[in-house]
């Protein structure tokens, strides 16, 4: 039986959910949906949630051949700059 959890009371998991799409007409790609950066723990999240997320992100985005697709809501404005390095 599947048990639902309140996401506001959970931390993050480094275990990826794998989605494989097979076709002779597409390239072989691995898609990884990573958590967004956060500074302040919410609910029962661990105090070091920021470090955990940064460590997880760097594990994936530092791989050679990695393409990063940053997605943001269209209504958030332009307060963020895209940087060419991996500093946060």
N, C-alpha and C positions, 0 to 999 in steps of 0.2 A: 504494500500500500504506500502510495506517495504521500509524504507529509509536507504541507506548505509551511514556509517560514516567512516571518516578517523581515524583509531585506534591511530595514532600518536597525535591526538588532544583531546583524551578523557582520563578521569581518569579511575578508576576501579569501579565496582559495587559489593556490598556485596550480591546481589540477585543471588542465584545459578540457573544454568540451570540443570534441573533434567532429567536424562536418566534412564528409568527403563527397565530392561530386565527380562522377566519372563520365567522360565523353572523349571520343577520339578527335573531337573538333575544338578542344580547349586546352590551354596550357595546364600543367600541373602546378597548383598553387596551394599554399596553406593559409587559411584565413584565421586570424586570432582576434577575438573581440576582447580588448583589455579594459580594465576599469579606468574611469577618469581620475585625474589627480584631485586630491582633496587635502585640505590643511587641517580641518577640524573633525575629530571623530563624532559620529552621529549615533545616538542610541547606545548600544552595548559594543560598538566597534572598539578594537584595541587602541590604546593611546598612541601606539606607533604606526597607525594605519598609513600615514603619509610615507614613512620609510618603506613599509611593506609594498605599497603600490609602486614607488619609484624603483625599488629593487626588481619587481616583476617586469615593469616596463623596460628597464635597461637590459634585462635578460633577453627580451625579444628584439628590441629595436637595434641592438648592437650587432646582430648577426649580419654577415655579408649578404648582400642581395635583398635585404629587407626593404620593403616599400611601406611607408607609413601613410595611412589615409586617416587624417584627423577630421572627425565629424563634430560639428557643433550645431546647436539649434539656430535657426535663421533669425530668431528674435532676440539674440543675446548682444547685439551691437558689435562694435569693432574695437573693443578694449584690449584684445589680445594680439600679439605679434607672433608671426611664424618665424622661428629661428632656424638657421642652418646647422646648429650644433646640438648636442644632446644635454645642454645645461637646462635646469629647471628654475 
